Amino acid sequence: MKGDEPMTHPTVRWPGRDLLAIGDYSADEVRGLLQLALELKESWRRGERAQTLAGRTLAMIFEKPSNRTRVSFDVAMHQLGGHAIYLGPDELGLGVRETAEDVALVLSRYVDAIVIRTFAHGNATTLAHYASVPVINGLDDLHHPCQALADYLTLAERFGGLDALRGLRLAYLGDGNNVCHSLLEAGARLGVHLTVATPLGYEPNAAVWQGAQAVARETGACLSLTDDPVEAVTGAQAVYTDAWTSMGQEDQREIRRKDFAGFQVNAKLLQHSPEAVVLHCLPAHYGEEITSEVAHGERSLLFDQAENRLHAEKAVLVALLP
């Protein structure tokens, strides 16, 4: 049965386990993945080229286009000695040309793990239910776990290690979307003080919020919600934003631009947090949620985040592949 193997820290190994949401992992397990990512990144920089996943194959099901997710997982498998196969919507037609159940059963006979980047979270959970190999959520409309791991890896590097995340003041501005959900779930487990600022009506999913709050009460994290971007960023050590209009929401773009007016991360807003670094998961829509000046300025960690997708996902692959 998938996921039965116990954690063996510091060698983080759960062969066969899925990663569908950060909420499925404990605080110690999230820290373990981040510590492994730090170690793998450092070993690569030292010139070590361990072929940990030699002979392994990763299937990558992509119903949404991608830059970072596709390239980082492909490169991660290559650097670890394995191989990745990209399967776009025209190849599979998940749920149209072929059922998710049959796709899971067939791919489980061929590959050692599956990444899925999709719309409905149910596509990821259905695939995981029927697959006998690990299923990794590369993004869906509810969660983006690999992004959150890369984000907190980036913040740990910036602020002095994993222990520095406890009590770190992070502000998230924008839509209460999949990125926000995974930041909440991971932040609660890491002891982060996270303030989410959204316009009224764009708050995070209630179940995700309540689950993160329950964890925060145990770890000492402080999670708060506001509709005032100035309140959120004042005193923050890091400010995070994401696109106001995600894939599949293009018909809402104009109304969202009006609703999110005032939530742009720009030089004026950052005057309320003069020392804060800035994060964005990319792609950015300059002139909407963030300005190019800030994204490419000296306080920006955007491209460190992008790089750290590779290292965080290497840790996930090493931990989960049998």
N, C-alpha and C positions, 0 to 999 in steps of 0.2 A: 504493500500500500504506500502511496506517495506521501513523503513527509514524516515517516515514522522514525527516521534516524535522529538521535539526539545531537545537539550542538556540541562540538568538541573544540572549544576555544583554547588557544588563539587560532588553531587551524579551523576556520569556519567552514563546515561541511554539512550540508543537508541533502545528500544525493536524492534526486527525484522530486524534490519539493517544488511547488509553484511559487511565483511571485506575481500575484494579481493586484495586491494593494499593500501599502505599508502597514495598514491596520491588521494584517494577518501575522505580523511579526512582533515580537516582544521588544522592549527597550534594549535589552542586552543583545538581542539579535541584530537590531539596527546598528548599534554601536559596533558589533562584530563585523558587519559588512563594510562599514566605513573604515574601520581599522585595516581590514584586508585590502581595501582599495588604496589606502595610503601606502601600505607595504608593497603592493604590486606596482604602483606608480614609481616609488623610489627604486625598486629593483630594476625596472626598465631603464630608468635614468642612469643607473650604475652600469648599464650595458649587459645586464643579465637577460637571457632569452630562453627562459624555461618553457618547454613545450608541454605545458600542463594538460592541454586538451588535444594532444596529438591523436589523430584518427577519429576525432569527434566531428559531428556535422550538426549545424544549426539551420533549421528552416525558418525563414522570416516572411510571415504573412502580412502584407501591407495593403490595407484598404484605403489608407490615407497617404498622400504624398509625404515625403520626408527628406531632410538633409542629414541632420545630426543623428537621428535614430538609426537610419539605414547604414550610414557610413561607419558610425561608432561600433555598432554590433558586428559589422562585417570585418572591420579592422581588428576588433577585439579577438574574434575567433582566429584570424590570421596570426596575430601576435602570440597567441597561446598555442599555436600549432594545429588548429582545427580549420574547418571550412564552413562557409555560410552560403545558403541558397536563397536568393530573393524570389518571392512569389507575389506578384502584383495582382490586382483585382481581375485582370483579364485571364490570368492563369487559373484561378480557383473559382471566383464567383461564389464566395462563401454564402451558403444559404439560398443560392439561386441555382447555380450550375450543379452544386453538390452540397449536401447537408454538412453542418459543422461536425456532427457526429462521425460521418464517414471520413471527412478530412482528417479528423483527429486519429481515427483508427488506422487510416492508411499511413499518415506521416509517422506515427509511432513505430511502424515497421521499418522505416527508412532512416530516421534521424534520431539524434540523442536529446534534442530539446527544440522547442518552438517559441519564437517571438511572434506576437500578434500586435499590430497597430490598427485599431478599428474604431468604429463609432460607438455602438452600444456595448456597455459593460457585459451584458449578457452573452455577447459573442465570445468574449474572453473566458467567462466562467463555464460556458458550455463546452468550449474546446478543452479546457482543463479537466472537466468532468470525465470526458471520454478518452483523453490522451493518457497513455501509460508512461510518457516522458514529461519532464518539466515544461510548463507553459509560463512564459514571462510576458507581462503586460508592457508593451512598448509605447502605449498610450491608448486610452479610450475616453469616452466623454465624461467618465466619472473619476478616473484616477490616472496619474502619471508617475508611478513610483520610481522609475529609474531617474527621472529628472530631479526629484526631490533628493535622492541619494547624492547626485552630482552637486546639487545646490549646497547641501550641508557639508559635503566634502570640501567645496570651495571656501565656505565660511570657516571651517575648521583650520584650513591652511592659512587663511588670512589672519585669524585671531589667536592662533597659538595652540592648536590641537583640539581634540575632541572634548576635553574637559572644559575648554573655553566656550563651548556651545551652551553649557548650562547657565542660564541667566542672560544670554545674549538677547539684545533687544532688536527684533526684526519687525519691520512693517511691510505688509503686503497691500498694494493698492490695485484695485481693478475688479474684474469679474470674479465671483466666487465659484471658480471653475475647477477642472480636473487638477491643474497645477496647484491651485490653492488648497484643494482637498489633501493632496499628498504632502504638501508643506505642513499642513496642520497635523496630520497623522504622525509624520516623522518628528516635527518640532515638539509635539507633546511627549514623545518618547525620549527626546534628547534634553528636555528641560529648558527649551527655548521660550522666551517671552515674546509671543507673536501677536501683533495687532493686525487684524484684517479690516481694511477700509473699503467698503463697496457702496455704490448708490443703493437706495432703498429698492428692493425687489431683485437684487442681484447677489444676495447673501449666499454663503456656502450651503450645500445640502444639509438638511437638519440632522439626518442620521450620522453623517460624517462628523458634523460639529459636536454632537452629543457624545459620540464615541471618543473623539479627541479630548474633550473636556474630562471625561471619566479617567482617561490615562493621565492627563495633566494633574489631576488631584493627587495622584500617586507619586509623580515624579517631581513635582514642584514647578512645573511649567505654568506660565500664565498666558491664557488665550483670551483675547478680547475682540469685540466687534464694534465698529463705528461706521457712520456715514460721513465722517469729517476727515479728509485726507491730511489736513494740517495737524490735527490731533494725533493721527497715526504716526506721522513721521517725526514729530517733535521728540527729541531725545533718542531717536533710533540710531543704532550702530550700522544697520543695513536696511536698505529700501529695495523692495522687489516689486516688479510689475510684469504684466503679461498682456498679450493682445486683447483688446476689448471685444473683438469679433473673431471667434474661432472658426475652424473649418466646419462647414455645414450650417453656419449662421449668417452667410453672406447677405441674405435678404433682410437682415436686421441691422445692417451696418450703419445706416443713416440715423436710425433712432438711438442706437447704442452710442454713436458719437455725441449726440445731444445729452443722453443720460449720464455719460461719463465725463462731461465737461467739468474741469476743475480737478480731475484725478490724474492729469498728466504729470509724469515725473520730469521736471525741468529745473533749470537753475534757480528759479524763484522759489519753487516749493522746497528745494534742498537747502535753502537758507535756514530752514527750521531744524535741520540736522546737518550742521556744517562739516562734521567728521564722518558722516555715513558713507559707506560704499554702496554701489548700485548693482542690482542684479536683474536679469531678464532672460527667460528661457529661449528666446528667439524662435521664429523670425520676428523682427521688430517692424512696427508700422510707424516710421518716424513722422512726427507731427501729430500723432494720436496719443498713444499711451506713454511715449517717451520721445525726447528730442534726440537728434543725431549728436548734438553737442554733448549731452550727458552720456549717451551710450558709448561714445568714443573718447570720453574724457578721462582724466587721471583717476577718477573715483570708480570707474567702471570695472566690474568683474565679469562682464558678459562673456568674454572669450575664454577666460579661465573656466567658467561654467561649461562652455561648449566642449573644451578639452576634457574636462572631468567626466563628461558622459562616458568617454572611452574607459576611464579607469574604474568608475563605479560599476559599469556593466561587465568589465573583466572580473570584478569581485563577485558579482551575481553569478556569472557563468561558472567560475571556479567553485563557488559554494554549492551550486544546484546540479550541475551536470554529473551524472553517475560515472 
